Amino acid sequence: MMVHYSGRNGSLHRYSCSRTYLAQGTRRPCQSIGGRRLDSTVIDSFLQAVNPASVQATARAVDQLQAEHRERVRLGQLAVEHG
């Protein structure tokens, strides 16, 4: 994707796939999306990922996986001791 600027003083931008356009000489890019819409989506996704609630949920999931792993190791050790 390449960014193209337009509007007054280049204040508007648009992302477009220009590879086909440049390589094959087609009339227009194969796909294009408004920059504000894409930027907004990326920003929202990023902020959701780094949201403290998301981070805390991830940390709880990691803690749970580690506890389950420790329990499996403990049961494996008991099996070896009694085996």
C-alpha positions as CSV (number, residue, x, y, z in Angstrom):
1,M,0.0,0.0,0.0
2,M,1.1,3.5,-0.8
3,V,-0.2,6.7,0.6
4,H,-1.4,9.5,-1.6
5,Y,-2.1,13.0,-0.4
6,S,-4.6,15.4,-1.8
7,G,-6.8,18.3,-0.7
8,R,-5.7,21.7,0.5
9,N,-2.1,21.5,1.5
10,G,-2.1,17.7,1.3
11,S,-4.5,17.5,4.3
12,L,-6.3,14.4,2.9
13,H,-4.7,11.0,2.4
14,R,-5.7,7.7,0.8
15,Y,-4.0,4.3,0.9
16,S,-3.9,2.4,-2.4
17,C,-2.3,-0.7,-3.8
18,S,-0.5,0.7,-6.8
19,R,1.7,-2.3,-7.6
20,T,-0.7,-3.6,-10.3
21,Y,-1.2,-0.1,-11.6
22,L,2.5,0.5,-12.0
23,A,3.6,-3.0,-13.0
24,Q,0.8,-3.9,-15.4
25,G,-0.3,-0.5,-16.6
26,T,-3.9,-0.9,-15.5
27,R,-6.2,2.2,-15.4
28,R,-6.5,2.3,-11.6
29,P,-5.1,0.8,-8.4
30,C,-6.3,-2.7,-7.5
31,Q,-7.7,-1.4,-4.1
32,S,-7.9,1.9,-2.3
33,I,-9.2,3.1,1.1
34,G,-9.6,6.5,2.7
35,G,-6.8,7.3,5.1
36,R,-8.9,8.6,7.9
37,R,-11.0,5.5,8.1
38,L,-8.1,3.2,8.1
39,D,-6.1,5.3,10.5
40,S,-9.1,5.4,12.9
41,T,-9.5,1.6,12.7
42,V,-5.8,1.0,13.4
43,I,-5.8,3.5,16.3
44,D,-8.9,1.9,17.9
45,S,-7.4,-1.6,17.6
46,F,-4.2,-0.5,19.1
47,L,-5.8,1.3,22.0
48,Q,-8.0,-1.7,22.7
49,A,-5.0,-4.0,22.7
50,V,-3.1,-1.8,25.2
51,N,-6.2,-1.1,27.3
52,P,-5.4,-1.9,31.0
53,A,-8.4,-4.3,31.1
54,S,-7.1,-6.2,28.1
55,V,-3.6,-6.3,29.6
56,Q,-5.0,-7.5,32.9
57,A,-7.0,-10.2,31.2
58,T,-4.0,-11.4,29.3
59,A,-1.9,-11.5,32.5
60,R,-4.6,-13.5,34.2
61,A,-4.7,-16.0,31.3
62,V,-0.9,-16.3,31.4
63,D,-1.1,-16.9,35.2
64,Q,-3.7,-19.6,34.7
65,L,-1.6,-21.4,32.1
66,Q,1.4,-21.3,34.3
67,A,-0.6,-22.7,37.2
68,E,-1.9,-25.5,35.0
69,H,1.6,-26.3,33.8
70,R,2.9,-26.4,37.4
71,E,0.2,-28.8,38.3
72,R,0.9,-31.1,35.3
73,V,4.6,-31.1,36.3
74,R,3.7,-31.9,39.9
75,L,1.5,-34.8,38.8
76,G,4.2,-36.1,36.5
77,Q,6.7,-36.0,39.3
78,L,4.3,-37.9,41.6
79,A,3.7,-40.5,38.9
80,V,7.5,-41.0,38.6
81,E,7.9,-41.3,42.4
82,H,5.1,-43.9,42.7
83,G,6.0,-45.7,39.4
